[in-house]
Amino acid sequence: MRIASTLAVLVVTAMDVWWNPPGTPEPDAISYTLIVLSGLALFVRHRAPLPALLLCAGVYTAWTIQGQRGELLLLPAAVALYTVAVRSGRRRTLVVGAAAVLWSSTLEWFVVDRSSAPGAAFAWPVVALLLGEVVRARRELQTRAAAERERDIARERVRIARDVHDVVAHVLAGVTVQMGVAVAAVDRDPAAARAALQQARTASRGALAELRTSVALLRHGGPTADGEPLPGLADLPALVDGVRPAGLDVRLDVDAGELPAVLGLTVYRIVQEALTNVVRHARATSAVVTVARGPDAVRVDVVDDGTGGSGGPPGFGILGMTERAAGVGGRLDAGPGPERGFRVRAVLPLPPGEEP
């Protein structure tokens, strides 16, 4: 495409040189040599736009001084000007445009014809540069849009990974505990083993429902197709009841009133992941979950009496909780408690208009 456009410009320019108006000199070898030079300049204009423009401007100046006249002789210079505007910044375009207008009007005034105002000499460089500016601006918009799409895809991948981790990790932790209870009791207490298996089955079904809800949120940004709402503060008691069979005594204290759906979901997921970590890693016997509404933020605390943190880098769970808090403009701190155990604290700002 680039070679074809360059050849088309050269053919048109050569025809204009050959079709000389009356009163102008016949084209000679120098005239056609200048066409070859302008063609070479146009072939390298994408790699060296400014040198190509200078060479095309020199060729047009030589034609003008030689006495050649034609409306299309300036076409190579106009194409080179367009390329400078497309491949350069706006500041360079303005500087080159001012120089091109000055050069074209000076050439028109002192060499071609002083009897009329050099309107065309002013116009054609401006038109070429404006066309280049429009194309460059459009390409920049397309590039920014493509980059934004890539960022959206990356954010969506993080959201999917976080939601899947939150749901699957929590349920697997509970199912693992219940399966352990069932294995230990299958011989001495079949009824207890059957109850543990039933609880594991119920938890698995709940996980499937939550995964459907998460997929609906990712697809549509709202509840599932059958109207099932997103989990929130009202679901915290059931969440706490689900981890108690694992031998963890959990006390729940919620005083937050009504929260927006997104904020309620964030609180639920943070508590869910924090309790999952307690069951899986803390070797704790009790935990306290507190959700309290302040003047401008909701504070979430999950404190256990376990062995505390390992001191290593944070895992996916803490990373996911931190990202969830940041997603609503909040912050999350996780680390060993003041005396023993582990504490997760999130401070989530209330949206404007939600403050009491």
DRENDRENVEX-752651 format. One record per atom (N, C-alpha, C): residue in one letter; x, y, z. Coordinates in steps of 0.1 Angstrom, whole numbers, padded with zeros to 4 digits, always signed. Example, Ala and Ser with C-alpha at 12.3 -4.5 7.8 and 13.67 -1.06 7.14 Angstrom:
BEGIN
A+0132-0057+0078
A+0123-0045+0078
A+0132-0033+0078
S+0128-0022+0071
S+0137-0011+0071
S+0129+0000+0079
! end
This chain:
BEGIN
M+0008-0012+0000
M+0000+0000+0000
M+0009+0013+0000
R+0019+0012+0008
R+0028+0024+0009
R+0035+0026-0004
I+0040+0015-0011
I+0047+0017-0023
I+0037+0021-0034
A+0025+0016-0034
A+0015+0019-0044
A+0012+0034-0043
S+0010+0039-0031
S+0007+0054-0030
S+0018+0062-0034
T+0031+0058-0031
T+0042+0066-0035
T+0043+0066-0051
L+0041+0055-0057
L+0042+0054-0071
L+0031+0063-0078
A+0019+0063-0072
A+0008+0071-0077
A+0011+0086-0076
V+0018+0090-0065
V+0022+0104-0064
V+0032+0108-0075
L+0042+0098-0077
L+0052+0101-0087
L+0046+0102-0101
V+0037+0093-0104
V+0031+0093-0118
V+0023+0106-0120
V+0015+0110-0110
V+0008+0122-0112
V+0017+0134-0113
T+0028+0135-0105
T+0038+0146-0106
T+0045+0146-0120
A+0049+0134-0124
A+0056+0133-0137
A+0047+0137-0149
M+0034+0134-0148
M+0025+0139-0159
M+0023+0154-0159
D+0024+0160-0146
D+0023+0174-0146
D+0035+0181-0151
V+0047+0175-0148
V+0059+0180-0154
V+0059+0179-0169
W+0054+0168-0174
W+0054+0166-0189
W+0044+0175-0196
W+0032+0177-0189
W+0022+0185-0195
W+0024+0199-0191
N+0034+0206-0197
N+0038+0219-0192
N+0029+0229-0199
P+0024+0240-0191
P+0016+0250-0197
P+0023+0258-0207
P+0016+0265-0216
P+0022+0274-0225
P+0030+0285-0218
G+0042+0288-0224
G+0050+0299-0218
G+0060+0293-0207
T+0060+0280-0205
T+0070+0274-0196
T+0079+0266-0203
P+0091+0264-0198
P+0101+0256-0206
P+0098+0241-0207
E+0102+0235-0217
E+0100+0221-0219
E+0108+0213-0208
P+0102+0203-0203
P+0109+0195-0193
P+0122+0188-0199
D+0132+0188-0191
D+0145+0182-0195
D+0149+0171-0186
A+0162+0167-0187
A+0167+0156-0178
A+0167+0160-0164
I+0170+0173-0161
I+0170+0178-0147
I+0156+0177-0141
S+0146+0180-0149
S+0132+0180-0144
S+0129+0165-0140
Y+0132+0156-0148
Y+0129+0142-0145
Y+0138+0136-0134
T+0150+0141-0133
T+0159+0137-0122
T+0153+0142-0109
L+0147+0154-0109
L+0141+0159-0097
L+0129+0150-0093
I+0122+0144-0103
I+0111+0135-0099
I+0116+0123-0092
V+0127+0118-0097
V+0133+0106-0091
V+0138+0109-0077
L+0143+0121-0074
L+0147+0125-0061
L+0135+0126-0051
S+0125+0132-0056
S+0113+0133-0048
S+0107+0119-0045
G+0108+0110-0055
G+0103+0096-0052
G+0112+0089-0042
L+0125+0091-0042
L+0133+0085-0031
L+0130+0091-0018
A+0127+0104-0017
A+0123+0110-0005
A+0110+0104+0001
L+0101+0102-0008
L+0088+0097-0004
L+0089+0082+0001
F+0098+0075-0005
F+0100+0061-0001
F+0106+0060+0013
V+0113+0070+0018
V+0119+0069+0031
V+0112+0078+0041
R+0100+0084+0037
R+0094+0094+0045
R+0089+0089+0059
H+0086+0076+0059
H+0081+0070+0072
H+0092+0068+0082
R+0104+0065+0077
R+0116+0064+0086
R+0122+0077+0089
A+0122+0086+0080
A+0129+0099+0082
A+0119+0110+0076
P+0109+0114+0083
P+0099+0123+0077
P+0104+0137+0075
L+0112+0142+0084
L+0117+0156+0083
L+0128+0157+0071
P+0138+0148+0070
P+0147+0149+0059
P+0139+0147+0045
A+0129+0138+0045
A+0121+0136+0033
A+0114+0149+0029
L+0109+0156+0039
L+0102+0169+0036
L+0112+0179+0031
L+0124+0180+0037
L+0134+0190+0032
L+0138+0187+0017
L+0139+0174+0014
L+0143+0170+0000
L+0132+0174-0009
C+0119+0170-0006
C+0108+0173-0015
C+0106+0189-0016
A+0108+0196-0005
A+0107+0211-0006
A+0118+0216-0016
G+0130+0210-0015
G+0141+0214-0024
G+0138+0212-0038
V+0132+0200-0041
V+0128+0196-0054
V+0118+0206-0060
Y+0108+0209-0052
Y+0098+0219-0056
Y+0104+0233-0059
T+0113+0237-0050
T+0120+0250-0052
T+0128+0250-0065
A+0135+0239-0068
A+0142+0238-0080
A+0133+0238-0093
W+0122+0231-0092
W+0112+0232-0103
W+0108+0247-0105
T+0104+0253-0094
T+0099+0267-0095
T+0110+0276-0101
I+0122+0275-0096
I+0133+0284-0102
I+0135+0280-0116
Q+0134+0268-0120
Q+0136+0263-0134
Q+0125+0269-0143
G+0114+0273-0137
G+0103+0278-0146
G+0091+0268-0148
Q+0092+0257-0142
Q+0081+0247-0143
Q+0069+0252-0135
R+0057+0251-0140
R+0045+0255-0134
R+0035+0244-0134
G+0028+0242-0124
G+0017+0231-0123
G+0012+0230-0109
E-0001+0228-0109
E-0008+0227-0096
E-0004+0214-0088
L+0001+0204-0095
L+0004+0191-0088
L+0019+0190-0086
L+0027+0199-0089
L+0042+0198-0086
L+0045+0198-0071
L+0036+0204-0064
L+0038+0205-0049
L+0033+0192-0042
L+0027+0182-0050
L+0021+0171-0043
L+0031+0163-0035
P+0044+0160-0039
P+0053+0153-0031
P+0056+0160-0018
A+0058+0174-0018
A+0060+0182-0006
A+0048+0181+0003
A+0036+0181-0003
A+0024+0180+0005
A+0023+0167+0012
V+0026+0156+0005
V+0026+0143+0011
V+0036+0142+0022
A+0048+0147+0020
A+0058+0147+0031
A+0054+0155+0043
L+0047+0167+0041
L+0042+0175+0052
L+0032+0167+0060
Y+0023+0160+0053
Y+0013+0151+0059
Y+0020+0141+0068
T+0030+0135+0063
T+0037+0124+0070
T+0044+0130+0083
V+0049+0142+0082
V+0055+0148+0094
V+0045+0150+0104
A+0033+0155+0100
A+0022+0157+0110
A+0017+0144+0116
V+0017+0133+0108
V+0012+0120+0113
V+0022+0114+0123
R+0035+0115+0120
R+0045+0108+0128
R+0052+0117+0138
S+0048+0129+0140
S+0055+0138+0149
S+0045+0143+0159
G+0050+0150+0169
G+0042+0156+0179
G+0036+0169+0175
R+0026+0174+0182
R+0019+0186+0178
R+0029+0198+0178
R+0038+0199+0187
R+0047+0210+0187
R+0056+0211+0175
R+0061+0199+0171
R+0069+0199+0158
R+0060+0202+0146
T+0048+0197+0146
T+0039+0200+0135
T+0037+0215+0134
L+0035+0222+0145
L+0033+0237+0144
L+0045+0244+0139
V+0057+0240+0144
V+0069+0246+0139
V+0071+0244+0124
V+0070+0231+0120
V+0072+0228+0106
V+0061+0235+0098
G+0049+0236+0102
G+0038+0243+0095
G+0041+0257+0093
A+0046+0264+0103
A+0049+0278+0102
A+0061+0280+0092
A+0071+0271+0092
A+0082+0272+0083
A+0077+0269+0069
A+0068+0259+0067
A+0063+0256+0054
A+0055+0267+0048
V+0047+0274+0056
V+0039+0285+0051
V+0048+0297+0047
L+0058+0299+0055
L+0068+0310+0052
L+0075+0307+0039
W+0080+0294+0038
W+0087+0290+0026
W+0079+0291+0013
S+0067+0286+0014
S+0058+0285+0002
S+0054+0299-0002
S+0050+0308+0007
S+0046+0321+0004
S+0057+0330-0002
T+0069+0328+0004
T+0081+0335-0001
T+0084+0331-0015
L+0084+0318-0018
L+0086+0313-0031
L+0076+0318-0041
E+0064+0319-0037
E+0053+0324-0046
E+0055+0338-0049
W+0059+0346-0038
W+0060+0361-0040
W+0072+0365-0048
F+0083+0359-0045
F+0095+0363-0052
F+0099+0356-0065
V+0093+0344-0067
V+0097+0337-0079
V+0086+0335-0089
V+0074+0333-0084
V+0063+0330-0093
V+0055+0342-0098
D+0048+0349-0089
D+0040+0360-0093
D+0037+0369-0082
R+0041+0382-0083
R+0039+0392-0072
R+0025+0399-0074
S+0019+0397-0085
S+0007+0405-0088
S-0005+0401-0079
S-0005+0390-0073
S-0017+0386-0065
S-0012+0381-0051
A-0021+0381-0042
A-0018+0376-0028
A-0016+0361-0029
P-0006+0356-0023
P-0003+0341-0023
P-0012+0333-0015
G-0025+0333-0018
G-0035+0325-0010
G-0032+0310-0010
A-0030+0305-0022
A-0027+0291-0023
A-0015+0287-0016
A-0005+0295-0016
A+0008+0293-0009
A+0006+0291+0006
F-0004+0299+0011
F-0007+0297+0025
F-0015+0285+0028
A-0024+0282+0018
A-0034+0272+0021
A-0029+0257+0021
W-0021+0254+0010
W-0018+0240+0009
W-0010+0234+0020
P+0000+0241+0026
P+0007+0235+0037
P-0002+0233+0049
V-0011+0242+0051
V-0020+0241+0063
V-0029+0229+0061
V-0035+0227+0049
V-0044+0216+0046
V-0037+0203+0048
A-0024+0202+0043
A-0017+0189+0044
A-0014+0186+0059
L-0010+0196+0067
L-0007+0194+0081
L-0020+0191+0089
L-0031+0198+0086
L-0043+0195+0093
L-0048+0180+0090
L-0047+0176+0078
L-0051+0162+0075
L-0042+0152+0083
G-0029+0155+0084
G-0020+0147+0092
G-0023+0147+0107
E-0027+0159+0112
E-0031+0160+0126
E-0043+0152+0129
V-0053+0152+0120
V-0065+0145+0122
V-0062+0130+0122
V-0054+0125+0113
V-0051+0111+0113
V-0043+0107+0125
R-0033+0115+0129
R-0026+0112+0141
R-0034+0111+0153
A-0043+0121+0155
A-0052+0121+0166
A-0061+0109+0167
R-0066+0105+0155
R-0075+0093+0155
R-0067+0081+0159
R-0055+0080+0154
R-0046+0068+0158
R-0043+0068+0173
E-0041+0080+0178
E-0038+0080+0193
E-0051+0076+0201
L-0063+0080+0196
L-0075+0076+0203
L-0077+0061+0202
Q-0074+0055+0190
Q-0075+0041+0188
Q-0065+0034+0197
T-0053+0039+0198
T-0043+0033+0207
T-0047+0033+0222
R-0052+0045+0226
R-0057+0046+0240
R-0068+0037+0242
A-0078+0036+0233
A-0089+0027+0234
A-0085+0012+0235
A-0075+0008+0227
A-0070-0005+0228
A-0063-0008+0241
A-0055+0002+0246
A-0049+0000+0259
A-0059-0001+0270
E-0070+0007+0269
E-0080+0006+0279
E-0087-0007+0279
R-0089-0012+0267
R-0096-0026+0266
R-0087-0036+0272
E-0074-0035+0270
E-0064-0045+0276
E-0065-0044+0292
R-0065-0031+0297
R-0066-0029+0311
R-0079-0035+0317
D-0090-0033+0309
D-0103-0039+0313
D-0103-0054+0314
I-0096-0060+0304
I-0095-0074+0303
I-0087-0079+0315
A-0076-0072+0318
A-0068-0076+0330
A-0075-0075+0343
R-0083-0064+0344
R-0091-0062+0356
R-0102-0073+0358
E-0108-0077+0346
E-0118-0087+0346
E-0112-0100+0350
R-0100-0103+0345
R-0093-0116+0349
R-0091-0116+0364
V-0086-0105+0370
V-0084-0104+0384
V-0097-0106+0392
R-0108-0100+0387
R-0121-0102+0394
R-0125-0116+0393
I-0124-0123+0382
I-0128-0137+0381
I-0119-0146+0390
A-0106-0143+0390
A-0097-0151+0399
A-0101-0149+0413
R-0104-0137+0417
R-0107-0134+0431
R-0120-0140+0435
D-0130-0139+0427
D-0143-0145+0430
D-0143-0160+0431
V-0136-0166+0422
V-0135-0180+0422
V-0127-0185+0434
H-0117-0178+0437
H-0109-0181+0449
H-0117-0180+0462
D-0124-0169+0463
D-0132-0167+0475
D-0142-0178+0478
V-0149-0181+0467
V-0160-0191+0469
V-0154-0205+0470
V-0145-0209+0461
V-0140-0223+0461
V-0132-0226+0474
A-0123-0216+0477
A-0114-0218+0489
A-0123-0220+0502
H-0133-0212+0503
H-0141-0212+0515
H-0148-0226+0516
V-0155-0230+0505
V-0162-0242+0505
V-0153-0254+0507
L-0142-0254+0500
L-0133-0266+0501
L-0127-0267+0515
A-0125-0256+0522
A-0120-0257+0536
A-0131-0263+0544
G-0144-0259+0543
G-0154-0265+0550
G-0156-0280+0547
V-0156-0283+0534
V-0158-0297+0529
V-0147-0306+0534
T-0135-0301+0534
T-0123-0309+0539
T-0125-0312+0554
V-0130-0302+0562
V-0132-0305+0576
V-0143-0315+0578
Q-0154-0314+0571
Q-0165-0323+0572
Q-0161-0337+0567
M-0154-0338+0557
M-0149-0351+0552
M-0140-0358+0562
G-0131-0350+0569
G-0123-0355+0580
G-0131-0360+0591
V-0142-0353+0595
V-0151-0358+0605
V-0157-0371+0601
A-0162-0371+0589
A-0169-0383+0584
A-0159-0395+0584
V-0147-0394+0580
V-0138-0405+0579
V-0135-0410+0593
A-0133-0400+0603
A-0130-0404+0617
A-0142-0411+0623
A-0154-0408+0619
A-0166-0413+0626
A-0173-0424+0619
V-0168-0428+0607
V-0176-0438+0599
V-0177-0451+0606
D-0168-0456+0614
D-0169-0469+0621
D-0176-0468+0634
R-0172-0458+0642
R-0177-0458+0656
R-0190-0450+0657
D-0193-0441+0647
D-0206-0433+0648
D-0211-0430+0634
P-0217-0440+0628
P-0222-0438+0614
P-0231-0426+0613
A-0239-0424+0623
A-0249-0412+0622
A-0241-0399+0621
A-0230-0397+0629
A-0222-0385+0628
A-0215-0384+0615
A-0211-0395+0610
A-0204-0395+0596
A-0214-0391+0586
R-0226-0396+0587
R-0237-0393+0577
R-0240-0378+0578
A-0241-0373+0590
A-0244-0358+0592
A-0233-0350+0586
A-0220-0354+0588
A-0209-0346+0583
A-0209-0346+0567
L-0212-0358+0562
L-0213-0358+0547
L-0225-0350+0542
Q-0236-0350+0549
Q-0247-0342+0545
Q-0244-0327+0545
Q-0236-0323+0556
Q-0232-0309+0556
Q-0222-0306+0545
A-0213-0315+0542
A-0204-0313+0530
A-0212-0311+0517
R-0222-0320+0516
R-0231-0319+0504
R-0238-0306+0503
T-0244-0301+0514
T-0251-0288+0515
T-0241-0277+0511
A-0229-0278+0517
A-0219-0267+0514
A-0216-0267+0499
S-0214-0278+0493
S-0211-0279+0479
S-0222-0273+0470
R-0234-0276+0474
R-0246-0270+0466
R-0246-0255+0468
G-0243-0250+0480
G-0242-0236+0482
G-0231-0230+0474
A-0220-0237+0473
A-0209-0231+0465
A-0213-0230+0450
L-0220-0240+0445
L-0225-0239+0431
L-0234-0227+0429
A-0243-0225+0439
A-0252-0213+0438
A-0244-0200+0438
E-0234-0199+0447
E-0225-0187+0448
E-0218-0185+0435
L-0213-0196+0429
L-0205-0195+0417
L-0214-0190+0405
R-0227-0194+0405
R-0236-0189+0395
R-0239-0174+0397
T-0240-0170+0410
T-0242-0156+0413
T-0230-0148+0409
S-0217-0153+0411
S-0205-0146+0407
S-0204-0145+0392
V-0208-0155+0385
V-0207-0155+0370
V-0217-0145+0365
A-0229-0144+0372
A-0239-0134+0367
A-0234-0120+0370
L-0228-0118+0381
L-0222-0105+0384
L-0211-0101+0374
L-0203-0111+0370
L-0193-0108+0360
L-0199-0105+0346
R-0210-0112+0343
R-0216-0110+0330
R-0224-0098+0329
H-0232-0096+0339
H-0243-0085+0338
H-0241-0074+0349
G-0233-0076+0359
G-0231-0066+0369
G-0243-0066+0379
G-0251-0077+0379
G-0262-0077+0388
G-0265-0091+0393
P-0277-0093+0398
P-0281-0106+0403
P-0282-0116+0392
T-0284-0129+0396
T-0286-0139+0387
T-0298-0138+0379
A-0299-0146+0368
A-0311-0145+0360
A-0324-0149+0367
D-0323-0158+0377
D-0335-0162+0384
D-0338-0152+0396
G-0331-0141+0397
G-0334-0131+0407
G-0327-0134+0420
E-0318-0143+0421
E-0311-0146+0434
E-0301-0134+0437
P-0303-0128+0448
P-0295-0116+0451
P-0280-0119+0455
L-0272-0109+0454
L-0258-0111+0458
L-0257-0112+0473
P-0247-0120+0478
P-0246-0121+0493
P-0242-0107+0499
G-0247-0105+0511
G-0244-0093+0518
G-0244-0095+0533
L-0247-0084+0540
L-0247-0085+0555
L-0257-0095+0560
A-0269-0096+0554
A-0279-0105+0559
A-0274-0120+0558
D-0264-0123+0550
D-0260-0136+0548
D-0248-0140+0558
L-0243-0130+0566
L-0232-0133+0575
L-0236-0143+0585
P-0248-0143+0591
P-0251-0154+0601
P-0250-0168+0595
A-0255-0170+0583
A-0254-0183+0577
A-0239-0186+0574
L-0231-0176+0570
L-0217-0179+0568
L-0210-0183+0580
V-0213-0177+0591
V-0207-0180+0604
V-0211-0194+0608
D-0224-0197+0607
D-0229-0210+0610
D-0222-0221+0602
G-0218-0218+0590
G-0212-0228+0581
G-0198-0232+0586
V-0191-0223+0594
V-0177-0227+0598
V-0177-0232+0612
R-0188-0231+0619
R-0188-0236+0633
R-0186-0251+0634
P-0192-0259+0625
P-0190-0274+0625
P-0175-0278+0624
A-0167-0269+0619
A-0152-0271+0619
A-0146-0270+0632
G-0153-0268+0643
G-0148-0267+0656
G-0144-0253+0660
L-0148-0243+0652
L-0145-0229+0655
L-0157-0222+0661
D-0155-0216+0673
D-0165-0209+0680
D-0164-0194+0675
V-0174-0190+0667
V-0174-0177+0661
V-0185-0168+0667
R-0181-0156+0672
R-0191-0146+0677
R-0192-0135+0666
L-0205-0132+0662
L-0207-0123+0652
L-0214-0111+0658
D-0209-0099+0655
D-0215-0086+0660
D-0216-0077+0648
V-0228-0075+0643
V-0230-0066+0631
V-0239-0054+0635
D-0234-0042+0633
D-0242-0030+0636
D-0238-0020+0625
A-0244-0023+0613
A-0240-0014+0601
A-0252-0009+0594
G-0264-0013+0598
G-0276-0009+0590
G-0277-0014+0576
E-0283-0007+0567
E-0284-0010+0553
E-0272-0005+0546
L-0266-0013+0538
L-0254-0009+0529
L-0258-0011+0515
P-0251-0003+0506
P-0253-0006+0492
P-0248-0020+0488
A-0254-0025+0478
A-0251-0039+0474
A-0236-0042+0472
V-0229-0033+0466
V-0215-0036+0463
V-0207-0036+0476
L-0210-0026+0485
L-0203-0026+0498
L-0207-0038+0506
G-0220-0042+0507
G-0223-0054+0514
G-0216-0066+0509
L-0215-0067+0496
L-0208-0079+0490
L-0193-0079+0494
T-0187-0067+0494
T-0173-0066+0498
T-0171-0070+0512
V-0180-0066+0521
V-0179-0070+0535
V-0181-0085+0536
Y-0190-0091+0530
Y-0193-0105+0530
Y-0180-0113+0525
R-0175-0109+0514
R-0163-0116+0509
R-0151-0115+0518
I-0149-0103+0524
I-0138-0102+0533
I-0139-0111+0545
V-0151-0111+0551
V-0154-0120+0563
V-0152-0134+0558
Q-0158-0138+0547
Q-0157-0151+0542
Q-0142-0156+0541
E-0134-0148+0534
E-0120-0152+0532
E-0113-0152+0545
A-0115-0143+0554
A-0108-0142+0567
A-0112-0155+0575
L-0124-0159+0576
L-0128-0171+0583
L-0122-0183+0576
T-0122-0183+0563
T-0116-0195+0556
T-0101-0196+0560
N-0094-0185+0561
N-0080-0186+0565
N-0079-0191+0580
V-0088-0187+0588
V-0088-0191+0602
V-0089-0206+0603
V-0099-0212+0595
V-0102-0226+0595
V-0090-0234+0589
R-0084-0228+0579
R-0073-0236+0572
R-0060-0235+0579
H-0056-0223+0584
H-0043-0221+0588
H-0040-0217+0603
A-0050-0212+0610
A-0048-0206+0623
A-0047-0216+0634
R-0053-0228+0633
R-0055-0237+0644
R-0061-0230+0656
A-0071-0222+0653
A-0078-0214+0664
A-0090-0222+0669
T-0095-0218+0681
T-0107-0223+0687
T-0118-0213+0686
S-0115-0201+0685
S-0126-0191+0685
S-0122-0179+0677
A-0132-0172+0672
A-0129-0160+0664
A-0141-0150+0667
V-0138-0137+0665
V-0148-0127+0667
V-0149-0119+0654
V-0161-0118+0648
V-0163-0110+0636
V-0171-0097+0640
T-0166-0086+0637
T-0173-0073+0640
T-0174-0065+0628
V-0187-0060+0625
V-0189-0051+0614
V-0197-0039+0620
A-0190-0028+0620
A-0195-0016+0626
A-0195-0004+0617
R-0206+0004+0617
R-0207+0015+0608
R-0203+0028+0616
G-0194+0035+0610
G-0190+0048+0616
G-0196+0060+0609
P-0191+0072+0612
P-0196+0084+0606
P-0194+0084+0590
D-0183+0079+0586
D-0181+0079+0571
D-0175+0066+0565
A-0175+0056+0573
A-0169+0043+0568
A-0175+0031+0576
V-0174+0019+0571
V-0177+0007+0577
V-0164+0000+0581
R-0163-0004+0593
R-0151-0011+0598
R-0154-0026+0600
V-0146-0035+0594
V-0147-0049+0595
V-0135-0055+0602
D-0137-0062+0613
D-0127-0069+0621
D-0129-0083+0622
V-0119-0092+0619
V-0120-0106+0621
V-0108-0110+0629
V-0110-0114+0642
V-0098-0116+0651
V-0100-0131+0656
D-0089-0138+0656
D-0089-0152+0661
D-0079-0154+0672
D-0080-0165+0679
D-0070-0168+0690
D-0060-0179+0686
G-0057-0180+0673
G-0048-0190+0668
G-0034-0187+0669
T-0026-0193+0660
T-0011-0192+0661
T-0006-0179+0655
G-0014-0171+0648
G-0009-0159+0642
G-0003-0162+0628
G+0002-0151+0622
G+0007-0153+0608
G+0021-0160+0608
S+0024-0165+0596
S+0037-0172+0594
S+0048-0163+0592
G+0046-0150+0590
G+0057-0141+0587
G+0061-0140+0573
G+0056-0149+0564
G+0060-0150+0550
G+0052-0140+0542
P+0053-0140+0529
P+0046-0131+0520
P+0031-0134+0521
P+0022-0125+0519
P+0008-0127+0519
P+0004-0136+0507
G-0006-0145+0510
G-0011-0154+0500
G-0022-0147+0492
F-0028-0156+0483
F-0039-0151+0475
F-0051-0146+0482
G-0053-0152+0494
G-0065-0147+0502
G-0064-0133+0507
I-0052-0130+0513
I-0050-0116+0518
I-0049-0107+0506
L-0043-0111+0495
L-0042-0102+0483
L-0056-0099+0478
G-0065-0110+0478
G-0078-0108+0473
G-0086-0098+0482
M-0085-0100+0495
M-0092-0091+0504
M-0087-0077+0503
T-0074-0075+0501
T-0069-0062+0499
T-0074-0055+0486
E-0075-0063+0476
E-0080-0058+0463
E-0095-0054+0464
R-0102-0063+0471
R-0116-0060+0473
R-0118-0047+0481
A-0111-0045+0492
A-0112-0032+0499
A-0108-0020+0490
A-0097-0022+0483
A-0093-0011+0474
A-0103-0008+0463
G-0110-0018+0459
G-0120-0016+0449
G-0131-0007+0452
V-0134-0006+0465
V-0145+0004+0470
V-0138+0016+0477
G-0125+0018+0474
G-0119+0030+0480
G-0114+0028+0494
G-0113+0016+0499
G-0109+0014+0513
G-0095+0008+0514
R-0092+0003+0526
R-0079-0003+0529
R-0081-0015+0538
L-0071-0023+0538
L-0072-0035+0546
L-0058-0038+0552
D-0058-0041+0565
D-0046-0045+0572
D-0047-0059+0578
A-0037-0067+0576
A-0038-0081+0582
A-0024-0084+0588
G-0025-0089+0600
G-0013-0093+0607
G-0016-0099+0621
P-0005-0102+0628
P-0007-0108+0641
P-0015-0099+0651
G-0023-0104+0659
G-0031-0097+0669
G-0022-0090+0679
P-0028-0082+0688
P-0020-0075+0698
P-0014-0084+0709
E-0021-0095+0711
E-0016-0105+0721
E-0013-0118+0715
R-0022-0124+0707
R-0020-0136+0700
R-0030-0137+0689
G-0029-0148+0681
G-0038-0149+0670
G-0035-0140+0658
F-0045-0138+0650
F-0044-0130+0638
F-0056-0121+0636
R-0053-0109+0631
R-0064-0099+0629
R-0065-0094+0615
V-0077-0094+0609
V-0079-0087+0596
V-0088-0075+0599
R-0084-0064+0595
R-0092-0052+0597
R-0093-0044+0583
A-0106-0042+0579
A-0108-0034+0567
A-0116-0022+0571
V-0113-0011+0565
V-0120+0002+0566
V-0125+0006+0552
L-0138+0006+0551
L-0145+0008+0538
L-0153+0020+0538
P-0149+0030+0530
P-0157+0043+0531
P-0171+0042+0525
L-0180+0049+0532
L-0194+0049+0527
L-0195+0058+0515
P-0203+0054+0505
P-0205+0063+0493
P-0212+0076+0497
P-0210+0087+0490
P-0216+0100+0493
P-0231+0098+0494
G-0237+0104+0504
G-0251+0102+0507
G-0255+0091+0515
E-0246+0082+0519
E-0248+0071+0527
E-0244+0073+0542
E-0237+0084+0544
E-0233+0087+0558
E-0245+0090+0567
P-0244+0086+0579
P-0256+0089+0588
P-0257+0103+0591
! end
